[in-house]
Amino acid sequence: MNTERAAEHLRLIAALLGPAEPELTCEQCFEQLDRYVEFELAGADADRAVPGMQAHLTGCPACRDDHNSLHEFVASGTAGEPPASAASQA
């Protein structure tokens, strides 16, 4: 078996077994996502503050997409501001 194929087999086995550490459910992830992103952007240890989040984001594409979108939105500095279309109508 070549090295690439063996590495792929190990990756698939790891995906089937799931994470070794505790993992949040999608519902718990949704409830804690804002807090997790705030810790990340503050440079704090988000994984320590919200145990199991990183393991869940690694294995759940839907929650990972939500995290990436929220992280990008909050990091852009537009969080809490009305959309440009609403601001121009005021």
N, C-alpha and C positions, 0 to 999 in steps of 0.2 A: 504494500500500500504506500502510495507516495505521501510526502509530507503535507501537501495541501489537502489531500483527501482526509488524512488523519485529523488534521486541524478542524476541518469541517465536521467530521464525526463528533469530535469533542465539543464543538460549539452546539451542535444539535442535542447532544446528551445533556449539556448544561442547561439548555433552554427547556428541555423536558423535565428536568429535576427541579428547576426553579432556583431562586436565590437561597443561599445558606443562612442569611440573616432574616430577621422578621420583615414582613412586607405588608403594606397597607392594602386595603381593598380600594376599589374605584370610588366608592362613596366616601371613605375616609380621606382619600387623596383629594377629592373635590372640596371637602370641608377644610383641609389644611393647605391647599395650594397657594392661596394669597400669602399666608404666613411664611411658607417655605420660600417663595419668591422674594419677599421682603428681606428675609435673612440672607439670601444669596446676594442680593443687590447691596446690602449693607456690608458685605464682606465677612459676615459671621459664619459660623459652622452650621449651615442649614441642615446637614445630615444628622448632626447631634441634636439639634432643636426639634426636628421632626423625624424620629427614627422610622425607618422603613419606607420613606418616600422615594429615595434614590433607587432602591430595589424595585419598587413598583413602577417607577418611570422607565427603568431599563426594560421591563418586561411587558409594558402596556403601551402600545403605539397611540391609542386614543388619548390617554392621559398625558403622554409625552408631548403630543401635539398641543394640547391645552396648556401645558406648562411652558412650552416654547413660545406660544402666542402671547401668553400673559407676561412672561419675562420680557419679551421684546416690547410689548406695549408699555409696561411700567418703566422700563429702562429708557424709553424714548422721551419720558418726561411729560407725556400728554395725559397720563392717568388723572382723572378727576376734573379734567377740562371738558367743556361741551364740544361736540363735533364742530368742525369749521362751519358747516351749513347752518347749525343752530346758532352759533355765535354771530354770524352775519345777519341773521333775522332779528336779533335782539335790538 
